[in-house]
Amino acid sequence: MDAKGWVKHAIERLGWAGEREIRRFLDEAGEELSKKELTEALKSLLAEGAIEQRGELYRIKPKTGARDAFDRLFGE
């Protein structure tokens, strides 16, 4: 799994989480990312719309039902 995949997995498991909690989760899972790698992965996931940010916390963006199904089927 690449850095984005690990970060997304951590956020899925943690719910609302800050960078510190994400790093702790990844360290416990045996995946060490530098602060720069974590920041870049978070920025990339935000740009893709996979996660959302509120203050310094991140979470997986909630599904929107029919729109997500359409996007998955036809690839945005």
C-alpha positions in Angstrom: 0.0 0.0 0.0 1.3 3.5 -0.8 1.4 6.5 1.6 -2.1 7.7 0.5 -3.5 4.2 1.1 -2.0 4.0 4.6 -3.3 7.5 5.5 -6.7 6.8 4.2 -6.8 3.4 6.1 -5.8 5.2 9.3 -8.5 7.8 8.9 -11.1 5.2 8.2 -10.2 3.4 11.4 -9.9 6.5 13.6 -12.8 8.7 12.4 -12.0 12.3 13.1 -8.2 12.5 13.6 -5.4 14.9 13.5 -1.9 14.4 12.1 -0.6 13.3 15.5 -3.2 10.5 15.9 -2.7 9.4 12.3 1.1 9.2 12.8 0.6 7.2 16.0 -1.8 4.8 14.3 0.7 4.3 11.4 3.6 3.8 13.7 1.7 1.1 15.7 0.8 -0.6 12.3 4.5 -0.6 11.5 4.3 1.9 8.7 6.5 4.9 9.3 5.9 8.0 7.2 7.8 11.3 7.4 5.9 14.4 8.3 6.3 15.6 4.7 4.9 12.3 3.3 2.0 12.5 5.6 1.3 16.1 4.7 1.5 15.4 1.0 -0.8 12.3 1.3 -3.4 14.4 3.2 -3.3 17.2 0.6 -3.7 14.7 -2.2 -6.6 12.9 -0.5 -8.3 16.3 0.1 -7.8 17.3 -3.5 -9.3 14.0 -4.7 -12.3 14.6 -2.4 -11.7 11.3 -0.5 -11.4 13.0 2.9 -12.6 16.3 4.4 -11.0 18.6 6.9 -12.4 20.6 9.7 -9.8 22.7 11.5 -6.9 20.4 12.1 -8.9 17.2 11.9 -9.6 14.9 9.0 -12.2 12.2 8.3 -13.4 10.1 5.3 -15.8 12.1 3.3 -19.4 10.8 3.8 -20.9 9.0 0.8 -23.5 10.8 -1.2 -25.5 7.8 -2.3 -26.5 7.8 -5.9 -23.9 10.3 -7.0 -21.1 8.1 -5.6 -22.6 5.0 -7.3 -22.7 6.9 -10.7 -19.1 8.1 -10.3 -17.8 4.7 -9.4 -19.7 3.2 -12.4 -18.7 5.7 -15.0 -15.4 7.1 -13.4 -16.2 10.7 -12.7 
